[in-house]
Amino acid sequence: QLQLVESGGGLVQPGGSLRLSCAASGIILDNYVIGWFRQAPGKEREGVSCISSLGINAKYVDSVKDRFTISRSKTKDTVFLQMDSLEPEDSAVYYCAAAWKPHPTICTEVFPHGTWNHWGQGTQVTVSE
């Protein structure tokens, strides 16, 4: 059973940076589309970014374009979300999710409203003075 564990959240000032990690337990993630989502109090969950299986493509919601970067580790068991120029509106619990795709798949075939087979427990990001 694939387990995803997010880490890297915390408190940061506006304009600061954080790097979130989504680590898989003993399984390489090449055959999974990975998505990052976030949910702020009182708001619906929002898709933030995705990366395709084998890293063919990536996608970002408009509000984070040019500020966030999604990438896969060379060890193939971790996906990162580099978040720069953070804004208070980015404050939320961030979750990663995995969708099993044994064939090369662009991530927008799944992201954001497709079927995600596995979810992490979330990591809190707070952007505040």
PAMAR-779597 format. One line per 2 residues: number of its first residue (from 1); for each residue x, z, y of C-alpha. Coordinates in pm, 1 decimal, decimal comma, padded with zeros to 6 digits, m for minus. Example, Ala and Ser with C-alpha at 12.3 -4.5 7.8 and 13.67 -1.06 7.14 Angstrom:
1	01230,0/00780,0/m00450,0; 01367,0/00714,0/m00106,0
END
This chain:
1	00000,0/00000,0/00000,0; 00147,3/m00107,1/00331,4
3	00177,0/00173,3/00581,7; 00249,5/00113,3/00948,0
5	00404,0/00377,5/01171,2; 00420,6/00336,7/01547,4
7	00675,3/00516,5/01762,3; 00831,3/00495,2/02105,5
9	00543,5/00605,3/02322,5; 00576,5/00866,3/02594,0
11	00544,5/00943,7/02960,9; 00704,7/00701,4/03204,5
13	00685,0/00642,5/03577,5; 00531,6/00325,2/03718,0
15	00784,0/00044,9/03702,4; 00954,8/00197,9/03401,9
17	01001,2/00065,2/03049,6; 00925,5/00168,4/02694,3
19	00988,9/00002,3/02361,9; 00731,4/00059,1/02093,2
21	00815,0/00012,6/01727,7; 00584,6/m00066,6/01439,0
23	00765,9/00010,3/01115,9; 00648,0/m00087,1/00770,4
25	00711,8/00136,9/00472,8; 00951,3/m00047,7/00247,3
27	00791,8/m00388,3/00287,3; 00911,4/m00682,9/00489,0
29	00658,3/m00814,3/00733,4; 00728,1/m01186,4/00706,5
31	00392,4/m01252,0/00541,4; 00191,7/m01059,6/00797,4
33	00065,7/m01146,0/01140,5; 00127,5/m00837,2/01353,4
35	m00085,3/m00739,3/01648,5; m00052,2/m00471,0/01912,4
37	m00370,3/m00319,3/02048,7; m00442,3/m00042,3/02294,2
39	m00734,0/00182,5/02376,0; m00770,2/00390,6/02688,4
41	m01021,0/00676,9/02715,4; m01370,9/00546,7/02766,8
43	m01266,9/00185,2/02713,4; m01291,5/m00056,2/02425,2
45	m00989,1/m00140,2/02218,5; m00799,6/m00433,8/02366,3
47	m00566,1/m00680,1/02200,1; m00233,5/m00677,5/02382,8
49	m00002,9/m00908,3/02190,3; 00056,1/m01069,7/01854,7
51	00335,5/m01237,4/01666,2; 00285,7/m01481,1/01385,4
53	00415,4/m01452,9/01034,5; 00778,3/m01573,7/01032,0
55	00781,4/m01540,1/01411,8; 00649,3/m01889,9/01476,7
57	00464,4/m01793,5/01792,6; 00354,5/m01503,7/02007,6
59	00058,6/m01439,1/02234,1; m00007,5/m01197,0/02519,3
61	m00317,3/m01086,3/02703,7; m00300,6/m01203,3/03065,6
63	m00256,3/m00854,2/03208,0; 00078,4/m00805,5/03029,2
65	00225,8/m01155,4/03043,6; 00579,9/m01161,3/03180,1
67	00602,7/m00782,6/03139,0; 00572,7/m00726,6/02763,2
69	00771,8/m00893,4/02485,6; 00690,3/m00881,1/02115,5
71	00961,9/m00942,6/01857,1; 01051,0/m00892,2/01493,7
73	01357,6/m00703,5/01373,3; 01630,8/m00883,4/01180,6
75	01561,8/m00647,1/00891,1; 01207,1/m00788,0/00885,4
77	01043,3/m00447,8/00847,7; 00974,9/m00364,3/01211,5
79	00796,4/m00527,8/01502,8; 00876,9/m00421,4/01857,1
81	00680,9/m00430,1/02179,7; 00912,9/m00413,2/02479,1
83	00711,2/m00302,4/02779,8; 00865,0/m00343,5/03124,9
85	00729,8/m00293,7/03476,3; 00472,5/m00052,8/03340,0
87	00164,5/00021,1/03546,3; m00077,7/00313,7/03532,6
89	m00334,8/00073,0/03389,9; m00114,6/00032,6/03082,5
91	m00179,7/00395,2/02984,2; m00348,0/00405,0/02644,6
93	m00297,2/00475,9/02278,4; m00115,4/00176,5/02133,9
95	m00177,5/00067,1/01776,8; m00014,3/m00196,0/01562,0
97	m00203,0/m00381,4/01293,0; m00108,9/m00622,5/01016,1
99	m00300,5/m00914,6/00870,6; m00183,5/m01051,6/00535,5
101	m00100,5/m01419,7/00566,2; 00112,5/m01551,0/00277,2
103	00140,4/m01891,5/00441,1; 00292,9/m01952,2/00786,6
105	00016,1/m01868,3/01030,2; 00003,7/m01874,9/01407,6
107	m00109,0/m01538,3/01529,1; m00401,6/m01662,0/01737,5
109	m00582,2/m01751,5/01415,1; m00626,0/m01376,6/01369,0
111	m00569,7/m01219,3/01708,9; m00755,4/m01040,2/01841,3
113	m01091,3/m01044,3/01660,2; m00991,0/m01141,7/01307,3
115	m00955,4/m00924,8/00999,1; m00667,3/m00677,5/01011,9
117	m00579,8/m00526,5/00675,8; m00368,3/m00234,4/00792,9
119	m00349,8/m00014,2/01102,4; m00103,1/00241,1/01224,5
121	m00197,1/00582,7/01359,4; m00117,8/00501,1/01722,2
123	00130,0/00617,6/01983,2; 00038,4/00745,4/02329,5
125	00172,7/00568,9/02637,0; 00118,9/00737,2/02972,3
127	00231,6/00575,7/03296,3; 00217,1/00822,5/03582,9
129	00420,0/00963,7/03869,5
END
